[in-house]
Amino acid sequence: MIYKKKEKKVPEGYNVNDFFNQLYTDKELIWMGQNTNHLVNDTLMRDSLIQAAKDKDYCKYPPPEGFPELKQLVLDDLGLSYEEYDIQITAGATESLYLTISTLLHHLTNTISCDPGYLIINNFANRFGHHVKEIPIYNKECNYKLTPELVRENMDAETKLIVLIDPLNPLGTSYTEEEIREFAEIAKENNIYLLHDITYRDFSPKHFLAAKYAPEHTVTIYSFSKIFGMAGLRIGAVISTHDIIRNIRSSVINDLGTNVLSQVAGIGGLKSKPGWIGKIKRITRTNQELIKEAVDKIDGVFLPVYPSNANMMVIDISDTGIEPSELSDYLLKEKKIFIREGTYTSNQFGKKYVRVSYSIPRKEMEIFAKEFVEAIEYLRKE
């Protein structure tokens, strides 16, 4: 079977690239549709990037695994030692996901993931494995997340990979230490792998690494796009044991290294992170409160998960009679507010909700809170 990835949904009259180019170039747009972080204002990160450009460091190829200083800083950030773990710097967490899945899966093995979730992972797993079991988790019974019990119920002899997005895109649910320990036991007992995508880790009050409980069965996916506000620089990493990373490196296509300027910015960001991370977390928490206040004003609208442990959350509008695509299109075209309809993150429940990210300035958040309430009222009358 020839694999074909799912097309991204864009408004009628656009192709994908032109649509996102229009979003990118609109300086007035309130950007709440891609979980990007617009709150970081770190001079070390920015000045490091500018100085590297002035020095024309981009004329040379970097080390193929990443600058050793950057690799060590990422491991230090996670509290992991180089003696037990290795790391490959990549052109974004998406490349890390692709390399991991293409290395670990083959055509007879299956993957357990959840719905809602980050569907790009499932696309990769369907490409390299036999199929993905998308476990429905949009309900209170499982607290809107994949649980160890659900994994045990759905795994079989051909299951090779369990996907843990933690905190979960789009809902913002995360895992307790006890749950992470149990996932680790499942992986060890069955000699399978955990793919632990920790892209939104730093927005969470508490977070626990599966790698610390099942190092030989865990691959950790690390991103600079969200907490560091470096989405456009395309840099990430994949971390696991030396043996697993050695196998992953055999799949690397970009063997002349990852963007030099991105790596330099990453070094600056990791060094300065203790000075700004607390402020980012405080702002995103208070921005959530504005969303909650707005949602509470509207009959038939609710937050399945609150507070969220990420920088995004789901707003369920299924009882309003309004299609999520209708709401997102209206806010974009009429109010210059970019959010995402649920079908971007769910095959089964996408008609129920929209996803909004809130790592944006307070003033923009206040505009959204007002316009969201008015948009629901207006569309209900249509």
Short mmCIF file of the C-alpha atoms (twelve columns), coordinates in Angstrom:
data_MODEL
# 
_entry.id   MODEL 
# 
loop_
_atom_site.group_PDB 
_atom_site.id 
_atom_site.type_symbol 
_atom_site.label_atom_id 
_atom_site.label_alt_id 
_atom_site.label_comp_id 
_atom_site.label_asym_id 
_atom_site.label_seq_id 
_atom_site.Cartn_x 
_atom_site.Cartn_y 
_atom_site.Cartn_z 
_atom_site.pdbx_PDB_model_num 
ATOM 1   C CA . MET A 1   0.000   0.000  0.000  1 
ATOM 2   C CA . ILE A 2   1.313   3.465  -0.904 1 
ATOM 3   C CA . TYR A 3   1.201   5.822  2.061  1 
ATOM 4   C CA . LYS A 4   -0.388  9.221  1.555  1 
ATOM 5   C CA . LYS A 5   -0.534  11.718 4.378  1 
ATOM 6   C CA . LYS A 6   -3.747  13.527 5.240  1 
ATOM 7   C CA . GLU A 7   -4.150  16.943 3.643  1 
ATOM 8   C CA . LYS A 8   -4.253  19.952 5.965  1 
ATOM 9   C CA . LYS A 9   -7.618  21.690 5.960  1 
ATOM 10  C CA . VAL A 10  -7.546  25.298 4.754  1 
ATOM 11  C CA . PRO A 11  -10.365 27.695 3.811  1 
ATOM 12  C CA . GLU A 12  -11.866 27.351 0.368  1 
ATOM 13  C CA . GLY A 13  -9.935  29.182 -2.332 1 
ATOM 14  C CA . TYR A 14  -6.461  28.611 -0.835 1 
ATOM 15  C CA . ASN A 15  -3.750  26.030 -1.266 1 
ATOM 16  C CA . VAL A 16  -1.928  25.084 1.933  1 
ATOM 17  C CA . ASN A 17  1.236   27.069 1.349  1 
ATOM 18  C CA . ASP A 18  -0.506  30.275 0.279  1 
ATOM 19  C CA . PHE A 19  -2.849  30.094 3.267  1 
ATOM 20  C CA . PHE A 20  -0.057  29.757 5.816  1 
ATOM 21  C CA . ASN A 21  2.006   32.384 4.033  1 
ATOM 22  C CA . GLN A 22  -0.898  34.806 4.408  1 
ATOM 23  C CA . LEU A 23  -1.122  34.007 8.114  1 
ATOM 24  C CA . TYR A 24  2.632   34.409 8.542  1 
ATOM 25  C CA . THR A 25  2.796   37.804 6.860  1 
ATOM 26  C CA . ASP A 26  -0.242  39.310 8.632  1 
ATOM 27  C CA . LYS A 27  1.333   41.367 11.432 1 
ATOM 28  C CA . GLU A 28  -2.071  42.125 12.981 1 
ATOM 29  C CA . LEU A 29  -3.045  38.477 13.416 1 
ATOM 30  C CA . ILE A 30  -3.592  37.122 16.930 1 
ATOM 31  C CA . TRP A 31  -1.783  33.803 16.646 1 
ATOM 32  C CA . MET A 32  -3.595  31.134 18.673 1 
ATOM 33  C CA . GLY A 33  -3.715  28.318 16.132 1 
ATOM 34  C CA . GLN A 34  -0.313  26.596 16.297 1 
ATOM 35  C CA . ASN A 35  0.607   26.563 20.016 1 
ATOM 36  C CA . THR A 36  3.443   28.980 19.336 1 
ATOM 37  C CA . ASN A 37  4.906   31.033 22.176 1 
ATOM 38  C CA . HIS A 38  4.936   34.807 21.693 1 
ATOM 39  C CA . LEU A 39  5.952   35.698 25.241 1 
ATOM 40  C CA . VAL A 40  9.708   35.064 25.255 1 
ATOM 41  C CA . ASN A 41  11.743  38.261 25.106 1 
ATOM 42  C CA . ASP A 42  15.190  36.959 25.974 1 
ATOM 43  C CA . THR A 43  18.177  39.075 24.959 1 
ATOM 44  C CA . LEU A 44  20.786  36.304 25.294 1 
ATOM 45  C CA . MET A 45  18.923  34.056 22.876 1 
ATOM 46  C CA . ARG A 46  18.406  36.870 20.385 1 
ATOM 47  C CA . ASP A 47  21.879  38.396 20.730 1 
ATOM 48  C CA . SER A 48  23.551  34.994 20.325 1 
ATOM 49  C CA . LEU A 49  21.645  34.477 17.095 1 
ATOM 50  C CA . ILE A 50  22.513  37.936 15.771 1 
ATOM 51  C CA . GLN A 51  26.207  37.641 16.674 1 
ATOM 52  C CA . ALA A 52  26.510  34.253 14.973 1 
ATOM 53  C CA . ALA A 53  24.985  35.771 11.840 1 
ATOM 54  C CA . LYS A 54  27.368  38.761 11.991 1 
ATOM 55  C CA . ASP A 55  30.307  36.361 12.362 1 
ATOM 56  C CA . LYS A 56  29.081  34.448 9.280  1 
ATOM 57  C CA . ASP A 57  29.090  31.188 11.232 1 
ATOM 58  C CA . TYR A 58  26.556  29.918 8.712  1 
ATOM 59  C CA . CYS A 59  29.359  29.513 6.136  1 
ATOM 60  C CA . LYS A 60  30.512  26.314 7.855  1 
ATOM 61  C CA . TYR A 61  28.841  22.956 8.420  1 
ATOM 62  C CA . PRO A 62  28.235  22.168 12.101 1 
ATOM 63  C CA . PRO A 63  28.950  18.805 13.798 1 
ATOM 64  C CA . PRO A 64  26.496  16.181 12.482 1 
ATOM 65  C CA . GLU A 65  25.116  15.249 15.924 1 
ATOM 66  C CA . GLY A 66  24.842  18.842 17.135 1 
ATOM 67  C CA . PHE A 67  27.189  21.130 19.048 1 
ATOM 68  C CA . PRO A 68  28.460  19.286 22.149 1 
ATOM 69  C CA . GLU A 69  27.601  22.284 24.333 1 
ATOM 70  C CA . LEU A 70  23.990  22.227 23.134 1 
ATOM 71  C CA . LYS A 71  23.718  18.458 23.605 1 
ATOM 72  C CA . GLN A 72  24.985  18.734 27.178 1 
ATOM 73  C CA . LEU A 73  22.672  21.643 27.976 1 
ATOM 74  C CA . VAL A 74  19.610  19.679 26.797 1 
ATOM 75  C CA . LEU A 75  20.595  16.673 28.914 1 
ATOM 76  C CA . ASP A 76  21.198  18.963 31.897 1 
ATOM 77  C CA . ASP A 77  17.785  20.570 31.349 1 
ATOM 78  C CA . LEU A 78  16.197  17.130 31.657 1 
ATOM 79  C CA . GLY A 79  18.394  15.971 34.522 1 
ATOM 80  C CA . LEU A 80  19.907  13.156 32.448 1 
ATOM 81  C CA . SER A 81  23.562  12.101 32.324 1 
ATOM 82  C CA . TYR A 82  25.637  11.517 29.194 1 
ATOM 83  C CA . GLU A 83  26.931  8.280  30.711 1 
ATOM 84  C CA . GLU A 84  23.490  6.691  30.310 1 
ATOM 85  C CA . TYR A 85  21.897  8.773  27.531 1 
ATOM 86  C CA . ASP A 86  22.808  10.103 24.110 1 
ATOM 87  C CA . ILE A 87  21.216  12.855 22.039 1 
ATOM 88  C CA . GLN A 88  20.819  13.818 18.404 1 
ATOM 89  C CA . ILE A 89  20.025  17.444 17.556 1 
ATOM 90  C CA . THR A 90  17.430  17.659 14.774 1 
ATOM 91  C CA . ALA A 91  15.640  20.207 12.592 1 
ATOM 92  C CA . GLY A 92  12.642  20.351 14.909 1 
ATOM 93  C CA . ALA A 93  10.782  17.776 16.987 1 
ATOM 94  C CA . THR A 94  8.943   16.627 13.853 1 
ATOM 95  C CA . GLU A 95  12.212  15.326 12.431 1 
ATOM 96  C CA . SER A 96  12.910  13.622 15.760 1 
ATOM 97  C CA . LEU A 97  9.540   11.886 15.548 1 
ATOM 98  C CA . TYR A 98  10.146  10.779 11.976 1 
ATOM 99  C CA . LEU A 99  13.606  9.393  12.737 1 
ATOM 100 C CA . THR A 100 12.376  7.554  15.826 1 
ATOM 101 C CA . ILE A 101 9.345   5.959  14.230 1 
ATOM 102 C CA . SER A 102 11.138  4.994  11.026 1 
ATOM 103 C CA . THR A 103 13.800  3.277  13.140 1 
ATOM 104 C CA . LEU A 104 11.597  1.450  15.658 1 
ATOM 105 C CA . LEU A 105 8.676   0.231  13.531 1 
ATOM 106 C CA . HIS A 106 8.406   -2.206 10.650 1 
ATOM 107 C CA . HIS A 107 5.487   -3.300 8.499  1 
ATOM 108 C CA . LEU A 108 4.213   -6.016 10.875 1 
ATOM 109 C CA . THR A 109 4.140   -3.956 14.070 1 
ATOM 110 C CA . ASN A 110 1.457   -1.658 15.412 1 
ATOM 111 C CA . THR A 111 1.349   1.494  17.531 1 
ATOM 112 C CA . ILE A 112 -0.960  2.564  20.347 1 
ATOM 113 C CA . SER A 113 -1.846  6.234  20.335 1 
ATOM 114 C CA . CYS A 114 -4.846  8.293  21.421 1 
ATOM 115 C CA . ASP A 115 -7.580  10.371 19.871 1 
ATOM 116 C CA . PRO A 116 -7.485  13.364 20.273 1 
ATOM 117 C CA . GLY A 117 -3.750  13.622 19.774 1 
ATOM 118 C CA . TYR A 118 -1.010  14.914 17.517 1 
ATOM 119 C CA . LEU A 119 -1.981  13.229 14.250 1 
ATOM 120 C CA . ILE A 120 1.401   13.742 12.566 1 
ATOM 121 C CA . ILE A 121 2.776   11.027 14.854 1 
ATOM 122 C CA . ASN A 122 0.029   8.654  13.757 1 
ATOM 123 C CA . ASN A 123 0.736   9.491  10.116 1 
ATOM 124 C CA . PHE A 124 4.380   8.484  10.535 1 
ATOM 125 C CA . ALA A 125 3.438   5.316  12.433 1 
ATOM 126 C CA . ASN A 126 1.000   4.295  9.702  1 
ATOM 127 C CA . ARG A 127 3.726   4.842  7.131  1 
ATOM 128 C CA . PHE A 128 6.373   2.656  8.770  1 
ATOM 129 C CA . GLY A 129 4.284   0.254  10.860 1 
ATOM 130 C CA . HIS A 130 1.260   -1.906 10.098 1 
ATOM 131 C CA . HIS A 131 -1.391  0.294  11.722 1 
ATOM 132 C CA . VAL A 132 -2.142  2.656  14.600 1 
ATOM 133 C CA . LYS A 133 -4.701  1.890  17.283 1 
ATOM 134 C CA . GLU A 134 -6.191  5.319  18.029 1 
ATOM 135 C CA . ILE A 135 -7.730  4.865  21.473 1 
ATOM 136 C CA . PRO A 136 -10.653 7.270  22.111 1 
ATOM 137 C CA . ILE A 137 -9.892  9.306  25.237 1 
ATOM 138 C CA . TYR A 138 -12.320 12.222 24.896 1 
ATOM 139 C CA . ASN A 139 -14.269 11.348 28.049 1 
ATOM 140 C CA . LYS A 140 -14.255 11.882 31.821 1 
ATOM 141 C CA . GLU A 141 -13.863 8.177  32.572 1 
ATOM 142 C CA . CYS A 142 -10.189 8.215  31.521 1 
ATOM 143 C CA . ASN A 143 -9.653  11.860 32.504 1 
ATOM 144 C CA . TYR A 144 -9.143  12.801 28.853 1 
ATOM 145 C CA . LYS A 145 -5.851  10.939 28.473 1 
ATOM 146 C CA . LEU A 146 -4.405  7.593  27.533 1 
ATOM 147 C CA . THR A 147 -4.155  5.444  30.644 1 
ATOM 148 C CA . PRO A 148 -2.070  2.358  31.440 1 
ATOM 149 C CA . GLU A 149 -5.333  0.400  31.694 1 
ATOM 150 C CA . LEU A 150 -6.365  1.416  28.175 1 
ATOM 151 C CA . VAL A 151 -2.972  0.425  26.846 1 
ATOM 152 C CA . ARG A 152 -3.156  -3.023 28.442 1 
ATOM 153 C CA . GLU A 153 -6.663  -3.536 27.032 1 
ATOM 154 C CA . ASN A 154 -5.632  -2.646 23.486 1 
ATOM 155 C CA . MET A 155 -2.118  -4.001 23.059 1 
ATOM 156 C CA . ASP A 156 -1.376  -7.323 21.387 1 
ATOM 157 C CA . ALA A 157 1.625   -9.425 20.400 1 
ATOM 158 C CA . GLU A 158 2.460   -7.085 17.509 1 
ATOM 159 C CA . THR A 159 2.343   -3.846 19.511 1 
ATOM 160 C CA . LYS A 160 5.777   -2.250 19.352 1 
ATOM 161 C CA . LEU A 161 5.259   1.401  20.320 1 
ATOM 162 C CA . ILE A 162 3.170   3.419  22.799 1 
ATOM 163 C CA . VAL A 163 2.863   7.126  22.107 1 
ATOM 164 C CA . LEU A 164 2.714   9.420  25.146 1 
ATOM 165 C CA . ILE A 165 2.251   13.098 24.315 1 
ATOM 166 C CA . ASP A 166 2.795   14.667 27.698 1 
ATOM 167 C CA . PRO A 167 1.226   17.182 28.215 1 
ATOM 168 C CA . LEU A 168 -1.240  16.187 25.540 1 
ATOM 169 C CA . ASN A 169 -1.858  18.260 22.448 1 
ATOM 170 C CA . PRO A 170 -4.692  19.412 22.252 1 
ATOM 171 C CA . LEU A 171 -6.237  18.888 25.702 1 
ATOM 172 C CA . GLY A 172 -3.365  19.754 28.018 1 
ATOM 173 C CA . THR A 173 -3.704  16.655 30.193 1 
ATOM 174 C CA . SER A 174 -0.522  15.204 31.679 1 
ATOM 175 C CA . TYR A 175 0.623   12.182 33.672 1 
ATOM 176 C CA . THR A 176 1.304   11.556 37.319 1 
ATOM 177 C CA . GLU A 177 4.540   9.938  38.412 1 
ATOM 178 C CA . GLU A 178 2.610   6.768  39.271 1 
ATOM 179 C CA . GLU A 179 1.153   6.605  35.751 1 
ATOM 180 C CA . ILE A 180 4.560   7.129  34.149 1 
ATOM 181 C CA . ARG A 181 5.990   4.342  36.299 1 
ATOM 182 C CA . GLU A 182 3.214   2.014  35.156 1 
ATOM 183 C CA . PHE A 183 3.754   2.845  31.487 1 
ATOM 184 C CA . ALA A 184 7.432   2.087  32.048 1 
ATOM 185 C CA . GLU A 185 6.569   -1.301 33.550 1 
ATOM 186 C CA . ILE A 186 4.346   -2.128 30.565 1 
ATOM 187 C CA . ALA A 187 7.211   -1.316 28.198 1 
ATOM 188 C CA . LYS A 188 9.711   -3.420 30.134 1 
ATOM 189 C CA . GLU A 189 7.353   -6.369 30.622 1 
ATOM 190 C CA . ASN A 190 6.526   -6.549 26.914 1 
ATOM 191 C CA . ASN A 191 9.893   -5.437 25.489 1 
ATOM 192 C CA . ILE A 192 8.337   -2.527 23.586 1 
ATOM 193 C CA . TYR A 193 9.024   1.204  23.350 1 
ATOM 194 C CA . LEU A 194 7.561   4.383  24.801 1 
ATOM 195 C CA . LEU A 195 7.713   7.450  22.598 1 
ATOM 196 C CA . HIS A 196 7.582   10.252 25.166 1 
ATOM 197 C CA . ASP A 197 6.886   13.549 23.385 1 
ATOM 198 C CA . ILE A 198 7.574   16.249 25.993 1 
ATOM 199 C CA . THR A 199 7.162   19.286 23.699 1 
ATOM 200 C CA . TYR A 200 4.946   21.094 26.258 1 
ATOM 201 C CA . ARG A 201 6.705   19.873 29.393 1 
ATOM 202 C CA . ASP A 202 7.828   23.266 30.639 1 
ATOM 203 C CA . PHE A 203 4.308   24.691 30.828 1 
ATOM 204 C CA . SER A 204 3.306   22.022 33.343 1 
ATOM 205 C CA . PRO A 205 3.597   22.538 37.123 1 
ATOM 206 C CA . LYS A 206 5.014   19.015 37.445 1 
ATOM 207 C CA . HIS A 207 6.417   16.616 34.883 1 
ATOM 208 C CA . PHE A 208 7.967   13.147 35.070 1 
ATOM 209 C CA . LEU A 209 10.271  11.587 32.473 1 
ATOM 210 C CA . ALA A 210 9.565   8.010  31.403 1 
ATOM 211 C CA . ALA A 211 13.262  7.755  30.527 1 
ATOM 212 C CA . LYS A 212 14.136  7.692  34.219 1 
ATOM 213 C CA . TYR A 213 12.014  4.578  34.788 1 
ATOM 214 C CA . ALA A 214 12.561  2.651  31.545 1 
ATOM 215 C CA . PRO A 215 15.697  4.093  29.922 1 
ATOM 216 C CA . GLU A 216 16.242  1.199  27.510 1 
ATOM 217 C CA . HIS A 217 12.627  1.338  26.329 1 
ATOM 218 C CA . THR A 218 12.050  5.097  26.043 1 
ATOM 219 C CA . VAL A 219 12.751  7.631  23.327 1 
ATOM 220 C CA . THR A 220 12.235  11.231 24.443 1 
ATOM 221 C CA . ILE A 221 11.288  13.937 21.948 1 
ATOM 222 C CA . TYR A 222 12.477  17.464 22.808 1 
ATOM 223 C CA . SER A 223 11.431  20.715 21.153 1 
ATOM 224 C CA . PHE A 224 12.665  24.315 21.156 1 
ATOM 225 C CA . SER A 225 9.552   25.505 19.316 1 
ATOM 226 C CA . LYS A 226 7.202   26.107 22.230 1 
ATOM 227 C CA . ILE A 227 8.675   27.160 25.570 1 
ATOM 228 C CA . PHE A 228 11.659  28.857 23.875 1 
ATOM 229 C CA . GLY A 229 9.478   30.569 21.265 1 
ATOM 230 C CA . MET A 230 11.726  29.270 18.468 1 
ATOM 231 C CA . ALA A 231 9.153   27.608 16.199 1 
ATOM 232 C CA . GLY A 232 10.486  29.328 13.065 1 
ATOM 233 C CA . LEU A 233 14.073  28.264 13.736 1 
ATOM 234 C CA . ARG A 234 13.182  24.549 13.459 1 
ATOM 235 C CA . ILE A 235 15.299  22.843 16.095 1 
ATOM 236 C CA . GLY A 236 14.659  19.902 18.388 1 
ATOM 237 C CA . ALA A 237 16.307  16.754 19.699 1 
ATOM 238 C CA . VAL A 238 15.807  13.059 20.298 1 
ATOM 239 C CA . ILE A 239 17.203  11.465 23.469 1 
ATOM 240 C CA . SER A 240 17.596  7.804  24.416 1 
ATOM 241 C CA . THR A 241 20.248  5.246  25.318 1 
ATOM 242 C CA . HIS A 242 23.468  5.175  23.323 1 
ATOM 243 C CA . ASP A 243 22.408  1.982  21.518 1 
ATOM 244 C CA . ILE A 244 19.018  3.346  20.451 1 
ATOM 245 C CA . ILE A 245 20.437  6.692  19.319 1 
ATOM 246 C CA . ARG A 246 23.123  4.850  17.344 1 
ATOM 247 C CA . ASN A 247 20.347  3.028  15.475 1 
ATOM 248 C CA . ILE A 248 18.385  6.250  14.971 1 
ATOM 249 C CA . ARG A 249 21.449  7.946  13.487 1 
ATOM 250 C CA . SER A 250 21.490  5.331  10.735 1 
ATOM 251 C CA . SER A 251 18.200  6.904  9.533  1 
ATOM 252 C CA . VAL A 252 19.483  10.492 9.571  1 
ATOM 253 C CA . ILE A 253 19.341  12.158 6.155  1 
ATOM 254 C CA . ASN A 254 20.525  15.555 7.354  1 
ATOM 255 C CA . ASP A 255 24.020  14.238 8.128  1 
ATOM 256 C CA . LEU A 256 25.682  17.627 7.548  1 
ATOM 257 C CA . GLY A 257 24.151  18.923 10.737 1 
ATOM 258 C CA . THR A 258 21.314  21.131 11.933 1 
ATOM 259 C CA . ASN A 259 21.078  24.877 11.252 1 
ATOM 260 C CA . VAL A 260 23.994  26.640 12.957 1 
ATOM 261 C CA . LEU A 261 22.068  29.782 13.906 1 
ATOM 262 C CA . SER A 262 19.250  27.712 15.428 1 
ATOM 263 C CA . GLN A 263 21.719  25.790 17.575 1 
ATOM 264 C CA . VAL A 264 23.413  28.957 18.791 1 
ATOM 265 C CA . ALA A 265 20.019  30.409 19.732 1 
ATOM 266 C CA . GLY A 266 19.194  27.149 21.517 1 
ATOM 267 C CA . ILE A 267 22.372  27.394 23.586 1 
ATOM 268 C CA . GLY A 268 21.474  30.955 24.554 1 
ATOM 269 C CA . GLY A 269 17.921  29.977 25.403 1 
ATOM 270 C CA . LEU A 270 18.945  27.108 27.643 1 
ATOM 271 C CA . LYS A 271 21.472  29.262 29.489 1 
ATOM 272 C CA . SER A 272 18.955  32.041 30.104 1 
ATOM 273 C CA . LYS A 273 15.913  29.841 30.735 1 
ATOM 274 C CA . PRO A 274 15.991  30.016 34.564 1 
ATOM 275 C CA . GLY A 275 15.568  33.777 34.315 1 
ATOM 276 C CA . TRP A 276 12.347  33.799 32.269 1 
ATOM 277 C CA . ILE A 277 10.614  30.426 32.573 1 
ATOM 278 C CA . GLY A 278 8.680   31.417 35.714 1 
ATOM 279 C CA . LYS A 279 7.191   34.487 34.058 1 
ATOM 280 C CA . ILE A 280 6.057   32.490 31.013 1 
ATOM 281 C CA . LYS A 281 4.305   29.963 33.223 1 
ATOM 282 C CA . ARG A 282 2.569   32.659 35.257 1 
ATOM 283 C CA . ILE A 283 1.277   34.471 32.172 1 
ATOM 284 C CA . THR A 284 -0.039  31.317 30.520 1 
ATOM 285 C CA . ARG A 285 -1.820  30.333 33.736 1 
ATOM 286 C CA . THR A 286 -3.549  33.704 34.080 1 
ATOM 287 C CA . ASN A 287 -4.404  33.723 30.364 1 
ATOM 288 C CA . GLN A 288 -6.237  30.442 30.932 1 
ATOM 289 C CA . GLU A 289 -8.355  32.182 33.533 1 
ATOM 290 C CA . LEU A 290 -9.560  34.693 30.940 1 
ATOM 291 C CA . ILE A 291 -10.636 31.862 28.665 1 
ATOM 292 C CA . LYS A 292 -12.453 30.160 31.528 1 
ATOM 293 C CA . GLU A 293 -14.305 33.373 32.404 1 
ATOM 294 C CA . ALA A 294 -15.383 33.805 28.778 1 
ATOM 295 C CA . VAL A 295 -16.492 30.192 28.388 1 
ATOM 296 C CA . ASP A 296 -18.515 30.304 31.604 1 
ATOM 297 C CA . LYS A 297 -20.635 33.077 30.108 1 
ATOM 298 C CA . ILE A 298 -21.888 30.883 27.249 1 
ATOM 299 C CA . ASP A 299 -24.546 28.163 27.472 1 
ATOM 300 C CA . GLY A 300 -23.525 24.942 25.754 1 
ATOM 301 C CA . VAL A 301 -19.785 25.643 25.852 1 
ATOM 302 C CA . PHE A 302 -17.316 24.071 28.296 1 
ATOM 303 C CA . LEU A 303 -13.658 23.231 28.909 1 
ATOM 304 C CA . PRO A 304 -13.132 19.454 29.105 1 
ATOM 305 C CA . VAL A 305 -9.762  19.985 30.843 1 
ATOM 306 C CA . TYR A 306 -9.098  22.930 33.150 1 
ATOM 307 C CA . PRO A 307 -6.550  24.000 34.029 1 
ATOM 308 C CA . SER A 308 -4.484  22.782 31.112 1 
ATOM 309 C CA . ASN A 309 -0.883  21.753 31.758 1 
ATOM 310 C CA . ALA A 310 0.239   22.964 28.341 1 
ATOM 311 C CA . ASN A 311 -0.056  26.275 26.472 1 
ATOM 312 C CA . MET A 312 -3.236  25.223 24.698 1 
ATOM 313 C CA . MET A 313 -6.676  23.886 25.573 1 
ATOM 314 C CA . VAL A 314 -9.853  22.535 24.012 1 
ATOM 315 C CA . ILE A 315 -13.141 24.468 24.056 1 
ATOM 316 C CA . ASP A 316 -16.098 22.151 23.449 1 
ATOM 317 C CA . ILE A 317 -18.856 23.876 21.408 1 
ATOM 318 C CA . SER A 318 -20.793 20.759 20.425 1 
ATOM 319 C CA . ASP A 319 -24.010 21.880 22.145 1 
ATOM 320 C CA . THR A 320 -24.145 25.246 20.373 1 
ATOM 321 C CA . GLY A 321 -25.029 23.873 16.935 1 
ATOM 322 C CA . ILE A 322 -21.993 25.708 15.512 1 
ATOM 323 C CA . GLU A 323 -19.411 23.802 13.482 1 
ATOM 324 C CA . PRO A 324 -15.829 24.255 14.748 1 
ATOM 325 C CA . SER A 325 -14.708 25.100 11.203 1 
ATOM 326 C CA . GLU A 326 -17.429 27.754 10.997 1 
ATOM 327 C CA . LEU A 327 -16.235 29.369 14.221 1 
ATOM 328 C CA . SER A 328 -12.544 29.273 13.320 1 
ATOM 329 C CA . ASP A 329 -13.194 30.663 9.824  1 
ATOM 330 C CA . TYR A 330 -15.332 33.488 11.234 1 
ATOM 331 C CA . LEU A 331 -12.743 34.526 13.828 1 
ATOM 332 C CA . LEU A 332 -9.972  34.446 11.238 1 
ATOM 333 C CA . LYS A 333 -11.742 36.345 8.471  1 
ATOM 334 C CA . GLU A 334 -13.695 38.827 10.569 1 
ATOM 335 C CA . LYS A 335 -11.565 39.306 13.694 1 
ATOM 336 C CA . LYS A 336 -8.016  38.330 12.657 1 
ATOM 337 C CA . ILE A 337 -7.846  35.653 15.339 1 
ATOM 338 C CA . PHE A 338 -6.299  32.325 14.291 1 
ATOM 339 C CA . ILE A 339 -7.514  29.224 16.187 1 
ATOM 340 C CA . ARG A 340 -7.821  25.581 15.093 1 
ATOM 341 C CA . GLU A 341 -10.883 23.410 14.546 1 
ATOM 342 C CA . GLY A 342 -10.860 20.019 16.229 1 
ATOM 343 C CA . THR A 343 -10.371 17.955 13.074 1 
ATOM 344 C CA . TYR A 344 -6.721  18.995 13.081 1 
ATOM 345 C CA . THR A 345 -6.139  16.872 16.202 1 
ATOM 346 C CA . SER A 346 -8.925  14.286 16.139 1 
ATOM 347 C CA . ASN A 347 -10.434 11.895 13.632 1 
ATOM 348 C CA . GLN A 348 -13.275 10.895 15.968 1 
ATOM 349 C CA . PHE A 349 -14.121 14.018 17.977 1 
ATOM 350 C CA . GLY A 350 -13.010 16.911 15.804 1 
ATOM 351 C CA . LYS A 351 -16.561 18.143 15.225 1 
ATOM 352 C CA . LYS A 352 -16.964 18.851 18.936 1 
ATOM 353 C CA . TYR A 353 -14.306 21.413 19.723 1 
ATOM 354 C CA . VAL A 354 -11.830 24.100 18.789 1 
ATOM 355 C CA . ARG A 355 -8.273  24.299 20.085 1 
ATOM 356 C CA . VAL A 356 -6.806  27.588 21.274 1 
ATOM 357 C CA . SER A 357 -3.285  28.370 22.426 1 
ATOM 358 C CA . TYR A 358 -2.724  31.192 24.867 1 
ATOM 359 C CA . SER A 359 1.024   31.881 25.157 1 
ATOM 360 C CA . ILE A 360 0.334   35.356 23.804 1 
ATOM 361 C CA . PRO A 361 0.372   38.851 25.324 1 
ATOM 362 C CA . ARG A 362 -2.368  39.695 27.816 1 
ATOM 363 C CA . LYS A 363 -3.846  42.412 25.601 1 
ATOM 364 C CA . GLU A 364 -4.370  39.930 22.754 1 
ATOM 365 C CA . MET A 365 -5.836  37.425 25.191 1 
ATOM 366 C CA . GLU A 366 -8.396  39.988 26.333 1 
ATOM 367 C CA . ILE A 367 -9.386  40.629 22.723 1 
ATOM 368 C CA . PHE A 368 -9.927  36.907 22.151 1 
ATOM 369 C CA . ALA A 369 -12.014 36.492 25.315 1 
ATOM 370 C CA . LYS A 370 -14.358 39.264 24.190 1 
ATOM 371 C CA . GLU A 371 -14.552 38.255 20.531 1 
ATOM 372 C CA . PHE A 372 -15.102 34.568 21.318 1 
ATOM 373 C CA . VAL A 373 -18.230 35.280 23.333 1 
ATOM 374 C CA . GLU A 374 -19.570 37.625 20.662 1 
ATOM 375 C CA . ALA A 375 -18.734 35.169 17.865 1 
ATOM 376 C CA . ILE A 376 -20.767 32.393 19.479 1 
ATOM 377 C CA . GLU A 377 -23.714 34.770 19.954 1 
ATOM 378 C CA . TYR A 378 -23.494 35.987 16.360 1 
ATOM 379 C CA . LEU A 379 -23.152 32.529 14.772 1 
ATOM 380 C CA . ARG A 380 -26.030 31.141 16.813 1 
ATOM 381 C CA . LYS A 381 -28.318 33.728 15.176 1 
ATOM 382 C CA . GLU A 382 -27.191 32.876 11.657 1 
# 
